[in-house]
């Protein structure tokens, strides 16, 4: 009991001592007023360091990029194949797409589709293939410990696809199902039909797979398309991950070194692109719609245009959160659920400048007029220095995210080689962004934004539009898309 009393006295004495000290020597509050964001200072961004990689060629012409990345026990690979659906014969649109899909889903000469699926599932690995407009791709992903199983399978898929007839039938049925449903989504209609208006319905960059073109494609056509384009000298292979470079070179030589194709190399002439329509308004009538999907724009250019940097900065001024279209059309006028305006180039054929979004049916015309007004303002008046700085910082400060992983660098280098761009293209772009002035933005806006060439496409209920589309410049042409269902 006496011991407990002594502890209590000691504790109370300590509390009393601390209280006296606090009263005698009060601590002054030093709360700091937060700085305004414009007063914050940050150190310069670190210089970007490219990962170590090697590039070499096999005797058969296949180009190989290798980069070690030991962060995780994973290995990934990608093959770029010099082909594309733009080389489909006009009466066999869909041939390239089917070929790309069946290279993987149709199995190989040594493994049926079911066997291939089972092995990959057992090893938590993946192999995928496909052919898009301007290139073919093959890819794999695996744990490091399973590379000796997965890499030979990947080589089989590229070199010895079986194109199983049942899988071909299934793929065709899936395509036909997609054709039957493709007018269900207004956004899909808008994107598809706008490409046709820009490039022309028969252009390799806008044509669509139809029932008739699918019926014209046989298994032998797929085999011949494959034999023509999928060959070692047409392939750039990149592998990144947890491996020793010399050991991986030996594995690649074993998997691909003996691959030879004796057929003559096809002549790949890149199809040209010109704008098909000019200046008119086009309508896809949707009587049940309560909102309009709008897309307007014209033909653009390629990434290697010397003005690409100021054009991308122009994007930053016009597009995105805090851009002029968002602030004016969506926030101030309240005319849109979504709005955008993008200069979107391609590597080796002209892309597009597109703007648009979604709005209520009744406000369709004011929405279009508001977008056109912002485009005209950009052409007529210089942007502010603040807008330029903001656009530059958005690009330059995010530049480092292009180099977060070795796979990003290898992928970029492969694409630059595929499309014959300089290997330092991204750094040239960075320097041009830094050098861009307010005057450059107005110059490219005046040169490349052409109001008289702008095509306007509306997918919506014209009866509910007030004012009507007739109040816009140009003729109103109705598009019949029912025949494509």
LOBATOR-436383 format. One record per residue (C-alpha): residue in one letter; residue number from 1; x, y, z. Coordinates in pm, 1 decimal. Example, Ala and Ser with C-alpha at 12.3 -4.5 7.8 and 13.67 -1.06 7.14 Angstrom:
  resn  resi        xx        yy        zz
     A     1    1230.0    -450.0     780.0
     S     2    1367.0    -106.0     714.0
This chain:
  resn  resi        xx        yy        zz
     X     1       0.0       0.0       0.0
     X     2     280.4     239.1      94.9
     X     3     458.5     149.9    -230.8
     X     4     148.8     240.7    -437.6
     X     5     116.6     576.5    -252.8
     X     6     480.0     657.1    -330.5
     X     7     422.3     582.0    -703.4
     X     8     119.2     814.8    -705.4
     X     9     315.4    1095.8    -537.5
     X    10     601.3    1053.9    -785.9
     X    11     361.0    1065.4   -1086.4
     X    12     181.0    1377.2    -953.4
     X    13     516.3    1548.5    -891.2
     X    14     619.3    1481.7   -1254.5
     X    15     290.9    1620.3   -1389.2
     X    16     328.5    1931.7   -1171.5
     X    17     686.4    1985.0   -1292.8
     X    18     586.8    1959.1   -1660.8
     X    19     295.8    2201.3   -1604.0
     X    20     523.9    2460.9   -1438.8
     X    21     775.0    2435.5   -1725.5
     X    22     496.7    2477.2   -1982.1
     X    23     367.6    2790.8   -1807.5
     X    24     713.7    2937.6   -1757.8
     X    25     834.7    2869.7   -2109.0
     X    26     533.6    2871.5   -2343.4
     X    27     593.0    2724.0   -2687.6
     X    28     498.1    2964.5   -2962.6
     X    29     275.9    2837.3   -3241.1
     X    30     463.1    2816.4   -3569.6
     X    31     182.4    2720.6   -3806.1
     X    32     288.5    2796.1   -4162.5
     X    33      56.6    2939.8   -4423.7
     X    34      48.1    2702.7   -4724.7
     X    35     209.1    2843.7   -5035.4
     X    36      11.4    2910.7   -5351.2
     X    37      84.5    2647.5   -5614.3
     X    38     255.1    2910.3   -5832.6
     X    39     510.8    2966.3   -5555.3
     X    40     613.9    2602.8   -5526.4
     X    41     958.8    2518.1   -5655.7
     X    42    1070.6    2180.0   -5779.1
     X    43    1410.9    2048.9   -5882.2
     X    44    1464.4    1986.4   -6252.8
     X    45    1357.6    1648.1   -6382.4
     X    46    1638.3    1390.5   -6390.7
     X    47    1797.4    1312.5   -6723.6
     X    48    1636.6    1011.7   -6886.9
     X    49    1858.0     703.8   -6898.4
     X    50    1777.7     443.8   -7161.0
     X    51    1801.2      81.8   -7046.4
     X    52    2078.2    -131.3   -7188.2
     X    53    1969.0    -334.7   -7487.2
     X    54    2114.5    -505.7   -7791.0
     X    55    1992.0    -523.4   -8148.3
     X    56    2110.0    -784.7   -8394.3
     X    57    1992.6    -983.5   -8696.1
     X    58    1967.3   -1355.3   -8756.2
     X    59    2105.1   -1495.5   -9082.0
     X    60    1749.1   -1530.7   -9212.2
     X    61    1686.0   -1155.3   -9175.8
     X    62    1485.5   -1150.7   -8852.3
     X    63    1570.7    -845.9   -8639.6
     X    64    1598.5    -903.5   -8264.2
     X    65    1597.8    -660.7   -7969.8
     X    66    1686.5    -787.1   -7621.8
     X    67    1675.2    -604.1   -7288.5
     X    68    1724.6    -758.8   -6947.3
     X    69    1486.2    -659.8   -6667.3
     X    70    1540.4    -854.7   -6345.5
     X    71    1274.0    -682.7   -6131.2
     X    72    1030.2    -974.3   -6162.6
     X    73    1067.9   -1339.4   -6271.5
     X    74     884.7   -1270.8   -6598.0
     X    75     973.2   -1265.7   -6967.0
     X    76     763.9   -1104.2   -7240.5
     X    77     811.8   -1099.2   -7613.6
     X    78     656.9    -916.6   -7907.0
     X    79     696.6    -969.7   -8280.0
     X    80     604.9    -701.3   -8533.5
     X    81     518.6    -849.3   -8873.6
     X    82     529.6    -646.0   -9194.3
     X    83     175.0    -698.1   -9309.0
     X    84    -165.9    -545.7   -9244.2
     X    85    -532.0    -567.2   -9330.8
     X    86    -478.1    -277.5   -9572.1
     X    87    -333.9    -541.1   -9809.1
     X    88    -661.2    -738.2   -9816.1
     X    89    -803.7    -779.1  -10166.4
     X    90   -1113.4    -555.8  -10203.3
     X    91   -1346.2    -857.2  -10231.9
     X    92   -1188.5   -1030.6   -9928.9
     X    93   -1193.7    -764.2   -9659.5
     X    94   -1132.8    -945.4   -9332.6
     X    95    -866.1   -1179.2   -9472.4
     X    96    -579.0   -1028.0   -9273.7
     X    97    -783.5   -1008.6   -8956.3
     X    98    -885.2   -1375.2   -8980.7
     X    99    -528.7   -1479.3   -9058.4
     X   100    -395.4   -1297.7   -8753.3
     X   101    -654.1   -1448.8   -8521.8
     X   102    -618.6   -1806.1   -8652.8
     X   103    -239.8   -1812.1   -8627.3
     X   104    -299.9   -1854.9   -8254.5
     X   105    -653.5   -1994.0   -8220.1
     X   106    -609.8   -2243.0   -8505.9
     X   107    -329.8   -2435.6   -8334.3
     X   108       1.4   -2548.6   -8488.0
     X   109     115.2   -2848.0   -8689.3
     X   110     243.3   -3007.2   -8368.0
     X   111     -22.2   -2892.1   -8121.4
     X   112    -398.8   -2876.4   -8170.2
     X   113    -582.4   -2565.8   -8045.8
     X   114    -692.7   -2759.9   -7736.8
     X   115    -340.0   -2884.1   -7661.9
     X   116    -194.6   -2536.3   -7707.3
     X   117    -454.5   -2385.2   -7474.3
     X   118    -393.9   -2654.9   -7211.6
     X   119     -15.2   -2612.9   -7204.1
     X   120     -40.4   -2235.4   -7174.8
     X   121    -302.5   -2257.7   -6900.1
     X   122     -92.1   -2506.3   -6703.0
     X   123     204.3   -2267.5   -6717.4
     X   124       6.1   -1946.3   -6653.7
     X   125     143.8   -1822.1   -6986.5
     X   126      -6.4   -1648.5   -7286.9
     X   127      48.1   -1633.2   -7661.8
     X   128    -153.5   -1394.6   -7877.6
     X   129    -149.8   -1294.4   -8245.7
     X   130    -336.6   -1043.6   -8458.6
     X   131    -326.5    -832.0   -8771.5
     X   132    -445.7    -471.3   -8765.2
     X   133    -455.8    -207.1   -9038.2
     X   134     -83.1    -149.2   -9077.0
     X   135      97.0    -434.1   -8899.2
     X   136      77.3    -782.9   -8760.4
     X   137     170.4    -875.2   -8405.5
     X   138     256.0   -1182.1   -8205.2
     X   139     325.3   -1177.0   -7833.0
     X   140     395.9   -1404.7   -7540.2
     X   141     428.0   -1375.9   -7164.7
     X   142     564.4   -1632.8   -6925.2
     X   143     733.7   -1695.0   -6593.9
     X   144    1110.6   -1715.4   -6630.9
     X   145    1113.2   -2081.8   -6530.5
     X   146     879.8   -2171.8   -6819.1
     X   147    1060.0   -1992.0   -7101.7
     X   148    1194.7   -2318.9   -7246.1
     X   149     836.3   -2436.7   -7289.2
     X   150     670.6   -2113.9   -7404.9
     X   151     933.0   -1973.9   -7647.0
     X   152     931.6   -2287.6   -7868.7
     X   153     549.4   -2278.1   -7868.6
     X   154     559.0   -1912.5   -7970.6
     X   155     799.1   -2004.2   -8251.7
     X   156     557.5   -2277.3   -8362.8
     X   157     265.8   -2033.8   -8373.1
     X   158     462.6   -1798.0   -8597.7
     X   159     624.5   -2061.9   -8819.2
     X   160     380.4   -2352.7   -8833.6
     X   161      18.9   -2242.3   -8782.5
     X   162    -231.3   -2512.8   -8873.4
     X   163    -533.7   -2287.3   -8939.2
     X   164    -778.8   -2545.3   -8805.9
     X   165   -1093.5   -2549.4   -9022.7
     X   166   -1330.6   -2567.5   -8726.0
     X   167   -1165.7   -2265.1   -8568.5
     X   168   -1198.4   -2083.4   -8902.4
     X   169   -1569.4   -2157.5   -8907.6
     X   170   -1603.1   -2033.0   -8549.6
     X   171   -1407.6   -1714.7   -8627.8
     X   172   -1627.6   -1640.9   -8929.0
     X   173   -1943.5   -1690.0   -8722.8
     X   174   -1807.7   -1451.7   -8460.5
     X   175   -1736.2   -1193.8   -8730.6
     X   176   -2085.9   -1231.7   -8871.1
     X   177   -2228.6   -1183.5   -8524.2
     X   178   -2027.2    -862.4   -8491.1
     X   179   -2162.7    -741.4   -8826.9
     X   180   -2518.8    -808.5   -8710.8
     X   181   -2464.0    -604.5   -8392.3
     X   182   -2248.6    -321.4   -8521.6
     X   183   -2531.5     -69.4   -8553.1
     X   184   -2638.0    -114.7   -8191.5
     X   185   -2391.8     135.5   -8046.0
     X   186   -2415.9     499.5   -8166.0
     X   187   -2051.0     567.6   -8082.1
     X   188   -1940.4     272.4   -8295.6
     X   189   -2156.1     398.7   -8581.4
     X   190   -2007.9     747.1   -8552.0
     X   191   -1647.9     626.5   -8559.0
     X   192   -1704.4     381.3   -8843.9
     X   193   -1902.4     609.6   -9071.3
     X   194   -1676.5     908.2   -9009.3
     X   195   -1378.0     710.4   -9139.5
     X   196   -1575.4     627.2   -9452.5
     X   197   -1655.0     994.8   -9506.4
     X   198   -1290.7    1093.7   -9460.8
     X   199   -1110.5     818.3   -9650.7
     X   200   -1391.1     678.4   -9865.7
     X   201   -1594.2     360.9   -9807.5
     X   202   -1360.8     157.2  -10032.1
     X   203   -1037.6     282.3   -9877.6
     X   204    -819.4      25.3   -9696.6
     X   205    -835.1     264.9   -9400.7
     X   206   -1215.4     270.2   -9375.4
     X   207   -1370.3     -32.6   -9543.2
     X   208   -1554.0    -281.5   -9327.2
     X   209   -1589.7    -657.3   -9318.7
     X   210   -1917.4    -767.7   -9476.1
     X   211   -2099.6   -1100.5   -9501.6
     X   212   -2004.3   -1123.4   -9869.2
     X   213   -1635.0   -1057.3   -9818.0
     X   214   -1624.8   -1317.2   -9539.1
     X   215   -1790.7   -1575.7   -9763.1
     X   216   -1519.8   -1509.6  -10024.2
     X   217   -1242.9   -1615.9   -9783.2
     X   218   -1135.7   -1980.1   -9780.3
     X   219    -883.8   -2160.7   -9562.9
     X   220    -648.4   -2171.1   -9861.5
     X   221    -673.3   -1792.5   -9897.4
     X   222    -565.1   -1759.6   -9535.1
     X   223    -271.2   -1996.4   -9586.8
     X   224    -157.6   -1798.7   -9890.5
     X   225    -189.0   -1464.8   -9711.7
     X   226      17.4   -1605.7   -9424.9
     X   227     283.8   -1748.6   -9657.5
     X   228     311.4   -1420.4   -9841.5
     X   229     371.0   -1194.4   -9543.0
     X   230     472.6   -1391.3   -9232.0
     X   231     839.6   -1464.3   -9291.8
     X   232    1158.6   -1404.9   -9088.5
     X   233    1283.8   -1108.5   -9292.4
     X   234     948.6    -937.5   -9225.2
     X   235     972.4    -973.5   -8846.7
     X   236    1115.1    -758.1   -8569.2
     X   237    1124.6    -954.6   -8242.8
     X   238    1170.4    -790.3   -7904.1
     X   239    1214.3    -981.4   -7576.5
     X   240    1236.3    -817.8   -7234.4
     X   241    1264.4    -971.9   -6889.7
     X   242    1446.2   -1189.1   -6642.0
     X   243    1710.2   -1363.5   -6855.2
     X   244    2077.8   -1370.1   -6940.3
     X   245    2133.2   -1209.5   -7281.0
     X   246    2375.9   -1469.4   -7415.2
     X   247    2153.0   -1754.8   -7304.7
     X   248    1850.5   -1588.1   -7465.7
     X   249    2040.0   -1541.2   -7792.1
     X   250    2105.2   -1914.6   -7798.4
     X   251    1737.1   -1990.3   -7733.6
     X   252    1629.0   -1755.5   -8013.7
     X   253    1879.0   -1910.5   -8255.2
     X   254    1740.2   -2253.3   -8171.6
     X   255    1376.9   -2144.6   -8209.2
     X   256    1403.2   -1921.7   -8517.9
     X   257    1745.7   -1965.3   -8675.9
     X   258    1644.8   -2237.8   -8923.3
     X   259    1327.5   -2061.4   -9041.0
     X   260    1346.4   -2002.9   -9415.7
     X   261    1080.8   -1902.4   -9668.3
     X   262    1160.4   -1964.2  -10034.2
     X   263     864.9   -1775.7  -10183.9
     X   264     945.6   -1437.3  -10343.7
     X   265     912.7   -1135.3  -10114.5
     X   266     584.3    -948.7  -10181.3
     X   267     599.4    -586.2  -10287.5
     X   268     430.1    -385.1  -10013.8
     X   269     307.9     -57.5  -10157.6
     X   270     150.6     150.8   -9882.0
     X   271    -198.9     256.3   -9996.1
     X   272    -240.6     632.1  -10022.6
     X   273    -513.6     832.7   -9851.9
     X   274    -705.3    1140.1   -9962.8
     X   275   -1009.2    1310.3   -9817.0
     X   276   -1324.1    1185.1   -9988.7
     X   277   -1585.6    1438.6   -9874.2
     X   278   -1560.0    1809.1   -9798.1
     X   279   -1759.1    2053.4   -9590.5
     X   280   -2101.8    1891.7   -9570.7
     X   281   -2316.5    1770.6   -9281.0
     X   282   -2410.3    1403.0   -9264.0
     X   283   -2686.6    1249.8   -9054.8
     X   284   -2750.6     897.1   -8934.5
     X   285   -3111.4     905.2   -8815.1
     X   286   -3179.0     738.2   -8479.0
     X   287   -3545.3     805.7   -8390.2
     X   288   -3510.0     642.9   -8047.7
     X   289   -3205.5     849.7   -7945.6
     X   290   -3224.2    1111.0   -7668.0
     X   291   -2876.3    1244.3   -7734.9
     X   292   -2656.9    1306.0   -8036.9
     X   293   -2315.0    1163.5   -8105.8
     X   294   -2120.0    1420.4   -8304.1
     X   295   -1788.1    1394.2   -8485.0
     X   296   -1642.6    1660.1   -8709.2
     X   297   -1304.7    1706.9   -8869.4
     X   298   -1091.7    1645.2   -9175.4
     X   299    -784.7    1457.7   -9300.0
     X   300    -467.1    1510.6   -9098.6
     X   301    -106.3    1407.4   -9147.0
     X   302     171.3    1175.3   -9029.4
     X   303     390.2    1171.7   -8718.5
     X   304     702.0    1269.4   -8911.5
     X   305     549.1    1603.7   -9009.5
     X   306     801.9    1868.9   -8893.2
     X   307     511.1    2051.7   -8727.6
     X   308     406.6    1755.3   -8514.7
     X   309     537.3    1915.3   -8193.2
     X   310     341.4    2243.6   -8222.1
     X   311      37.4    2046.5   -8339.4
     X   312      51.9    1827.6   -8028.0
     X   313      80.5    2142.3   -7813.9
     X   314    -220.7    2279.8   -7998.0
     X   315    -397.1    1961.6   -7881.6
     X   316    -309.7    2051.5   -7525.8
     X   317    -462.0    2397.5   -7559.4
     X   318    -779.7    2270.5   -7723.9
     X   319    -838.0    1930.7   -7566.9
     X   320    -863.4    1761.6   -7229.2
     X   321    -950.5    1870.7   -6878.2
     X   322    -880.5    2244.2   -6859.7
     X   323    -860.0    2276.5   -7238.9
     X   324   -1062.3    2537.2   -7425.2
     X   325   -1331.0    2294.9   -7543.0
     X   326   -1383.5    2154.6   -7194.0
     X   327   -1391.2    2497.6   -7030.7
     X   328   -1607.5    2671.3   -7288.0
     X   329   -1835.6    2408.1   -7441.3
     X   330   -1885.8    2180.4   -7141.7
     X   331   -1831.3    2393.2   -6830.6
     X   332   -1940.3    2745.1   -6928.0
     X   333   -2210.4    2671.7   -7187.0
     X   334   -2316.4    2332.3   -7050.5
     X   335   -2362.1    2187.3   -7397.7
     X   336   -2188.0    1853.0   -7362.2
     X   337   -2154.0    1540.5   -7159.0
     X   338   -1815.1    1496.6   -7323.8
     X   339   -1618.2    1703.6   -7573.8
     X   340   -1279.6    1666.2   -7740.3
     X   341   -1063.5    1797.2   -8022.6
     X   342    -756.0    1600.3   -8130.0
     X   343    -492.5    1617.7   -8402.7
     X   344    -425.2    1243.6   -8437.5
     X   345    -146.9    1147.7   -8683.4
     X   346     -43.7     800.9   -8800.3
     X   347     302.3     663.0   -8874.0
     X   348     286.9     609.6   -9249.5
     X   349     -48.6     735.3   -9374.8
     X   350    -244.6    1051.0   -9291.2
     X   351    -446.4    1046.5   -8971.4
     X   352    -727.9    1286.2   -8889.4
     X   353    -816.8    1596.2   -8697.5
     X   354   -1137.5    1515.0   -8512.0
     X   355   -1354.3    1695.3   -8263.9
     X   356   -1693.7    1621.6   -8115.8
     X   357   -1863.0    1450.7   -7827.0
     X   358   -2210.4    1381.8   -7692.7
     X   359   -2489.8    1629.5   -7630.0
     X   360   -2866.6    1635.1   -7578.0
     X   361   -3064.1    1611.8   -7900.5
     X   362   -3205.8    1964.2   -7862.8
     X   363   -2860.2    2121.9   -7823.0
     X   364   -2691.9    1944.4   -8116.3
     X   365   -2655.4    2251.8   -8338.0
     X   366   -2536.5    2490.1   -8061.0
     X   367   -2286.3    2221.2   -7960.5
     X   368   -2145.6    2197.8   -8314.5
     X   369   -2137.5    2575.7   -8350.1
     X   370   -1955.0    2612.6   -8018.8
     X   371   -1682.7    2369.2   -8129.0
     X   372   -1641.2    2541.5   -8465.6
     X   373   -1619.8    2876.0   -8286.2
     X   374   -1334.0    2753.7   -8065.0
     X   375   -1148.4    2617.9   -8366.8
     X   376   -1185.6    2955.3   -8541.8
     X   377   -1064.2    3142.1   -8232.7
     X   378    -756.1    2922.7   -8225.2
     X   379    -685.3    3011.6   -8587.3
     X   380    -750.2    3384.5   -8557.9
     X   381    -594.8    3478.6   -8224.5
     X   382    -262.4    3386.6   -8061.2
     X   383    -289.3    3171.5   -7751.5
     X   384    -164.5    3314.1   -7421.5
     X   385     183.2    3248.3   -7291.4
     X   386      20.2    3081.2   -6989.7
     X   387    -160.2    2833.2   -7215.7
     X   388     163.0    2752.8   -7396.3
     X   389     354.0    2695.2   -7072.3
     X   390      76.5    2472.3   -6939.2
     X   391      67.1    2265.4   -7259.6
     X   392     445.8    2230.1   -7261.7
     X   393     462.0    2128.7   -6897.0
     X   394     190.8    1869.1   -6951.8
     X   395     398.7    1701.4   -7224.7
     X   396     748.2    1750.1   -7084.8
     X   397     665.1    1662.7   -6723.4
     X   398     498.5    1339.5   -6832.1
     X   399     782.6    1254.3   -7070.6
     X   400     958.6    1041.8   -6811.0
     X   401     660.1     803.4   -6799.5
     X   402     754.2     689.7   -7150.4
     X   403    1060.8     526.9   -6998.4
     X   404     931.0     362.6   -6681.5
     X   405    1005.9      11.6   -6802.0
     X   406    1260.2    -134.0   -7047.3
     X   407     967.5    -285.8   -7239.0
     X   408     842.2      63.6   -7327.3
     X   409    1175.5     160.6   -7479.4
     X   410    1212.1    -163.6   -7674.3
     X   411     855.1    -139.2   -7805.3
     X   412     917.9     216.7   -7922.4
     X   413    1246.2     129.5   -8094.0
     X   414    1080.8    -161.3   -8272.3
     X   415     800.6      58.2   -8404.1
     X   416    1043.1     325.5   -8516.3
     X   417    1236.8      64.0   -8713.0
     X   418     917.3     -90.1   -8851.3
     X   419     793.3     244.5   -8985.8
     X   420    1143.4     369.5   -9077.3
     X   421    1163.8     649.1   -8819.8
     X   422    1490.1     765.4   -8660.5
     X   423    1570.4     588.7   -8334.3
     X   424    1590.2     921.8   -8149.8
     X   425    1257.0    1043.0   -8285.9
     X   426    1105.1    1087.2   -7939.9
     X   427    1398.2    1303.8   -7828.9
     X   428    1373.1    1514.0   -8145.2
     X   429    1007.7    1562.3   -8057.3
     X   430    1099.0    1664.7   -7702.2
     X   431    1343.0    1929.4   -7830.2
     X   432    1083.7    2065.5   -8073.8
     X   433     824.2    2090.9   -7797.7
     X   434    1067.6    2298.3   -7591.1
     X   435    1138.7    2526.6   -7887.6
     X   436     773.3    2588.4   -7983.1
     X   437     646.9    2947.3   -7951.9
     X   438     305.7    3113.2   -7933.8
     X   439     354.1    3215.1   -8296.6
     X   440     417.3    2853.3   -8396.5
     X   441      83.2    2746.4   -8246.6
     X   442    -110.0    3006.8   -8441.4
     X   443      83.7    2925.3   -8758.6
     X   444      -1.9    2554.4   -8744.6
     X   445    -361.2    2627.5   -8643.9
     X   446    -402.6    2845.5   -8951.4
     X   447    -222.3    2597.6   -9176.9
     X   448    -369.0    2266.2   -9064.5
     X   449    -714.8    2346.8   -8924.8
     X   450    -924.3    2397.4   -9236.2
     X   451   -1289.1    2492.6   -9160.1
     X   452   -1394.0    2463.8   -9524.2
     X   453   -1285.2    2096.6   -9527.4
     X   454   -1455.4    1999.0   -9203.4
     X   455   -1703.1    1714.9   -9235.0
     X   456   -1974.2    1699.4   -8969.4
     X   457   -2138.0    1368.9   -8880.5
     X   458   -2436.0    1349.2   -8643.7
     X   459   -2586.5    1025.1   -8516.3
     X   460   -2913.8    1112.7   -8346.2
     X   461   -3281.2    1209.0   -8363.1
     X   462   -3308.9    1506.7   -8599.5
     X   463   -3674.4    1574.4   -8503.4
     X   464   -3562.4    1672.2   -8152.3
     X   465   -3284.5    1905.9   -8272.5
     X   466   -3368.1    2271.3   -8216.5
     X   467   -3254.8    2457.8   -8418.1
     X   468   -3241.6    2201.1   -8696.1
     X   469   -2930.9    2085.9   -8877.4
     X   470   -3040.3    2301.7   -9172.6
     X   471   -2913.6    2605.6   -8985.5
     X   472   -2555.7    2478.9   -9032.8
     X   473   -2350.8    2554.2   -9342.2
     X   474   -2345.8    2295.5   -9619.9
     X   475   -2594.7    2042.3   -9743.9
     X   476   -2750.9    1779.4   -9518.4
     X   477   -2693.5    1425.0   -9643.4
     X   478   -2864.1    1129.1   -9478.0
     X   479   -2662.4     809.8   -9454.2
     X   480   -2834.5     474.9   -9489.6
     X   481   -2652.0     222.4   -9273.9
     X   482   -2930.6     -37.4   -9259.5
     X   483   -2787.2    -226.4   -9555.3
     X   484   -2469.7    -300.6   -9356.4
     X   485   -2658.0    -496.0   -9087.8
